[in-house]
Amino acid sequence: MKAATLRVARGDAAYERDSVLFDRVELSWPMLAGLLWTAARNDGRLRVLDFGGSLGTSYRQNREFLDDLLDVRWGIVEQPHYVETGRELFANGTLKFFHTIVECSAAIQPDIVLLGAALQYLPEPYTVLGELSETPARVMIIDRTPFADIGEDTITVQQVPPAIYTASYPCWIFSKRAFESRFPSGWKTAAWFECSDGATSTSLGFPVTFRGLVLTR
C-alpha cells in the first residue's frame, strides 16, 4: 500500500486502490456528487472525515474536482500503522491522519463523513456508525458496501484475489432493510446507488450487490 501510494504521489501512476495501480482515475460519481453537494451547502468549504481511508485513496481520487473549492480539509481515521505512515509521508495542509473519530472530529469539525469499502470489515459496524453520528457532520456517504435482499445481516469470509495479494477477511453482508432500520435516529436516506463493483456471486445462496447511499440529517 505504501509503495503504491508513493508512486501515485510522485505521478508515476494515476490512481491506487487496495495497493493496485491504475493508469487512470476510476471515479465514483455518486461519491463526488455528495462531496460537491456538501461543499455547495457550505459556501465552497469541505471538511471530510474519511473513516478507513487508507493513505488517502479517496482524497486523491477526487482531488482534481476539489482543488477549486474555497477550503478543503480531509481527515483520515485509520489503524495506527496507516496513521504513522500517513503523517510521515503524505500529510499536508489539506490531508491529515488521526487515530480516532473523536480526535479527527475535534481537529477538523467535519461536515461530511465518508466510508468507502470500510463498514463491512468492522467487528461492530453499527457501534462505529453511532460514533460517527455524534460528529458535527450532517451528510454521510457509504460507498462500495455489500448488500443483499435478506432478512438479517450475515457474515462471511472474503478471499482476496491472488493477483492482488493472498489474504482473507471476515466480511459483513448487510440486509438493506435491517441496515436502514438500525441506523442512528435523526438520519434519513437521500439516495441509494449501485457501485462499479456491481453484483458478485457467493456461496451463501443469494446474490450480493455492492451499493452505496447518501444520508442526511
Secondary structure, DSSP 8 states (H G I E B T S, - for coil): -HHHHHHHHHTSSSEEETTEEESS----HHHHHHHHHHHHHTTTEEEEEEET-TTTHHHHHHHHHHTTSSEEEEEEE--HHHHHHHHHHT--SSEEEESSHHHHHHHH--SEEEEES-GGG-SSHHHHHHHHHTSS--EEEEEEEEEES-SS-EEEEEE--TTT-S-EEEEEEEEHHHHHHHS-TT-EEEEEEEEEEEEE--SSSS-EEEEEEEEE-
